[in-house]
């Protein structure tokens, strides 16, 4: 998109898709849970640094590539990434839908640094059914033919728990199936566990994560059985898992750095490994 004039970052507020830094942070967590494996280690470093530069106006960055690379080199003590690695990251992020890139120009018409707009993680809502205005006569003519087609292509029934992805641990499946038998719902519950685990940087603690998720699920079922206040079980489950992992993360950090000051933690809304977002609030 051409014609965007470069200038102060404040002038690009209209490009932000997020109402707050916390919302931007949450959407980035979901993007990375879904696509972290699509980026190399160096590309991830570049992406995370770009996210940090997009904190002043949540999800919008107009910094020069050189400025971002310099920041990476300084943070990692001259062990940064190359310009080509950063550009490969940008191409991948665009293809995956994580960002949209706009060209900007100076007052004299020459090209300036790009504007990077982070996109919201897509929801899982089904597309709305399109309404058509076919004439009634046409519908009647096609009715018999459509009935035959529908007999062939009936919508498949919901898949049960035996079709759950192998990425979901079996102990969790065996518990969840007693209350939610379809595969998609069980996978969605586990997806909430992955998001929460990534938020607190403990996704590799698989045994502990599984134990916590099972405890959280049992707590959810107790709440459902004892009250009628759980309108969205998946969202309620995420809240339980998130709180339990926050406690787990706090205990882990306390044991690991008992006498060391930690400047930023994800409990404050920041990934400690990335060192991003908080300093720009």
C-alpha positions in Angstrom: 0.0 0.0 0.0 1.7 3.2 -1.1 1.1 6.8 -0.2 1.6 6.4 3.6 3.7 9.3 4.8 6.5 8.4 7.3 6.7 10.3 10.5 6.2 10.0 14.3 4.9 6.6 15.4 2.0 8.3 17.1 0.6 9.1 13.6 0.1 5.4 12.9 -2.4 4.7 15.8 -5.2 4.1 13.2 -3.3 0.9 12.1 -3.5 -0.8 15.5 -5.9 -3.7 15.7 -5.6 -3.9 19.5 -7.2 -2.0 22.3 -4.4 -2.6 24.8 -0.9 -4.0 25.2 -2.3 -6.9 27.1 -4.6 -7.8 24.2 -1.7 -7.6 21.7 0.4 -9.8 23.9 -2.3 -12.4 24.1 -2.8 -12.6 20.3 1.0 -12.9 19.8 1.0 -15.8 22.2 -1.7 -17.6 20.2 0.2 -16.9 16.9 3.4 -18.4 18.3 1.7 -21.4 19.8 0.4 -22.1 16.3 3.4 -21.2 14.1 6.5 -21.1 16.3 7.8 -24.2 14.5 7.6 -22.4 11.1 10.5 -20.0 12.1 14.2 -20.8 12.6 15.8 -19.8 15.9 17.3 -16.7 14.3 14.0 -15.7 12.7 12.2 -16.0 16.0 14.8 -13.7 17.6 14.0 -11.1 14.9 10.2 -11.6 15.3 10.3 -11.2 19.1 12.4 -8.0 18.8 9.9 -6.6 16.2 7.1 -7.4 18.7 8.9 -5.4 21.3 9.3 -2.4 19.0 5.5 -2.6 18.4 4.7 -2.1 22.0 4.3 1.7 22.2 1.3 1.5 19.9 0.2 -2.1 20.4 0.8 -4.0 17.2 2.3 -1.2 15.1 6.0 -0.7 14.3 7.7 1.8 12.0 11.3 1.2 13.1 14.1 0.8 10.6 15.6 -2.7 10.1 19.0 -1.4 11.0 17.6 0.0 14.3 16.0 -3.4 15.1 19.1 -5.3 14.2 21.3 -3.0 16.3 19.0 -3.6 19.3 19.3 -7.4 18.8 23.1 -7.2 18.6 23.3 -5.1 21.8 21.0 -7.4 23.7 22.8 -10.6 22.7 26.3 -9.0 23.1 27.1 -8.9 19.4 25.6 -12.3 18.7 22.7 -10.9 16.6 21.1 -11.9 13.3 21.8 -10.9 9.8 19.6 -8.5 7.7 18.7 -11.4 5.3 17.5 -13.5 8.3 15.3 -10.7 9.4 13.9 -10.3 5.9 13.1 -14.0 5.7 11.2 -13.7 8.9 9.2 -10.8 7.5 8.3 -12.8 4.4 7.2 -15.9 6.5 5.2 -13.7 8.9 3.4 -12.1 6.0 2.6 -15.4 4.4 1.3 -16.8 7.7 -0.9 -13.7 8.2 0.9 -12.6 11.4 1.8 -9.2 10.0 0.9 -6.8 7.1 3.6 -4.7 5.7 3.0 -1.2 4.3 5.5 0.9 2.4 5.9 4.5 3.6 7.4 7.5 1.8 9.0 10.7 2.9 7.7 14.2 2.0 9.9 14.3 -1.1 8.4 11.0 -2.3 11.4 8.8 -1.6 10.8 5.4 0.1 11.2 5.3 3.9 11.1 2.4 6.4 8.2 0.0 6.3 5.2 0.0 8.6 4.6 -3.3 10.2 1.0 -4.0 11.3 0.5 -7.1 13.5 -2.8 -8.9 12.9 -5.2 -10.4 15.3 -5.2 -14.2 15.6 -8.2 -15.5 13.7 -11.1 -16.7 15.7 -12.5 -20.2 15.2 -16.0 -18.9 14.4 -17.6 -20.6 11.4 -18.3 -18.4 8.4 -21.7 -16.9 8.3 -24.1 -18.6 5.8 -24.5 -16.5 2.7 -28.0 -15.6 1.8 -29.1 -15.9 -1.8 -32.0 -14.4 -3.7 -32.8 -17.2 -6.1 -36.3 -17.2 -7.5 -38.7 -19.6 -6.0 -39.3 -21.2 -9.4 -35.5 -21.9 -9.8 -35.4 -23.5 -6.3 -38.3 -25.8 -7.1 -36.6 -26.9 -10.3 -33.4 -27.8 -8.4 -35.1 -29.3 -5.4 -35.2 -32.9 -6.8 -31.6 -32.7 -8.0 -30.4 -31.3 -4.7 -32.1 -34.0 -2.8 -30.1 -36.6 -4.7 -26.9 -34.7 -4.2 -27.5 -34.4 -0.5 -28.0 -38.1 -0.1 -24.4 -38.5 -1.5 -22.8 -35.6 0.3 -24.4 -35.6 3.7 -22.5 -33.5 6.3 -20.3 -35.9 8.3 -21.3 -36.6 11.9 -19.1 -35.3 14.7 -15.9 -37.3 15.2 -15.7 -38.9 18.6 -12.7 -39.0 21.0 -11.0 -41.8 19.1 -10.1 -39.2 16.4 -8.4 -36.8 18.8 -5.0 -35.6 17.5 -2.0 -37.6 18.8 -0.6 -34.3 20.2 -3.1 -34.4 23.0 -1.8 -36.7 25.8 -3.9 -39.8 26.3 -4.5 -39.3 30.1 -6.1 -36.0 29.3 -8.2 -37.5 26.5 -9.4 -40.4 28.8 -10.6 -37.9 31.4 -12.1 -35.4 29.0 -14.0 -38.0 27.0 -16.2 -38.8 30.0 -17.8 -35.4 29.8 -17.0 -34.1 26.2 -17.0 -37.0 23.7 -16.2 -35.2 20.4 -12.6 -34.8 19.2 -12.8 -31.1 18.3 -13.9 -30.1 21.8 -11.2 -32.1 23.5 -8.5 -30.7 21.2 -9.8 -27.2 22.0 -9.4 -27.8 25.7 -5.9 -28.9 25.2 -5.2 -25.9 23.0 -6.0 -23.7 26.0 -3.4 -25.6 28.0 -0.8 -25.0 25.3 -1.6 -21.3 25.2 -1.3 -20.9 29.0 1.9 -23.0 29.2 3.5 -20.9 26.5 2.4 -17.8 28.4 4.4 -18.8 31.4 7.3 -20.3 29.4 6.9 -23.8 30.8 5.6 -25.7 27.7 8.6 -28.1 27.9 7.6 -29.2 31.5 5.3 -31.8 29.9 4.7 -34.0 33.0 3.9 -31.1 35.3 1.7 -29.5 32.6 -0.3 -32.7 32.2 -0.8 -33.0 35.9 -1.9 -29.4 36.2 -4.3 -29.7 33.2 -6.0 -32.8 34.7 -6.4 -31.0 38.0 -7.8 -28.0 36.3 -10.2 -30.1 34.2 -11.5 -31.9 37.3 -12.0 -28.5 38.9 -14.0 -27.4 35.9 -16.3 -30.4 36.1 -16.9 -29.8 39.8 -17.9 -26.3 39.0 -20.2 -27.4 36.2 -21.8 -30.1 38.4 -22.3 -27.8 41.4 -23.5 -24.7 39.8 -25.2 -23.4 36.6 -22.8 -20.5 36.1 -20.4 -22.0 33.6 -21.7 -20.7 30.3 -18.5 -21.3 28.3 -16.6 -24.4 29.7 -13.5 -23.9 27.4 -13.1 -20.3 28.5 -13.6 -21.2 32.2 -11.1 -24.0 31.9 -8.5 -21.6 30.4 -9.0 -19.3 33.4 -8.3 -22.2 35.8 -5.3 -23.5 33.9 -3.9 -19.9 33.6 -4.1 -19.3 37.4 -2.6 -22.7 38.3 0.3 -22.2 35.8 0.9 -18.7 37.2 1.4 -20.3 40.7 3.6 -23.0 39.2 5.7 -20.5 37.3 6.1 -18.3 40.4 7.3 -21.2 42.4 9.7 -22.3 39.6 11.2 -18.8 39.3 11.5 -18.4 43.1 13.4 -21.7 43.3 15.6 -20.9 40.3 16.5 -17.4 41.2 16.0 -17.2 44.9 18.4 -14.4 45.5 18.4 -12.7 42.1 16.3 -9.8 41.0 14.2 -10.5 37.9 13.5 -7.3 36.0 10.6 -8.5 33.9 8.4 -11.6 34.1 5.6 -12.9 32.1 3.4 -12.5 35.1 3.8 -8.8 34.5 2.7 -9.4 30.9 6.2 -10.0 29.5 8.1 -13.1 28.4 11.3 -13.0 30.4 13.3 -14.6 27.6 12.2 -12.0 25.1 12.6 -8.9 27.3 9.9 -7.2 25.4 6.8 -5.0 25.8 7.0 -4.0 29.5 9.7 -1.4 29.0 7.6 0.4 26.4 4.4 0.6 28.4 
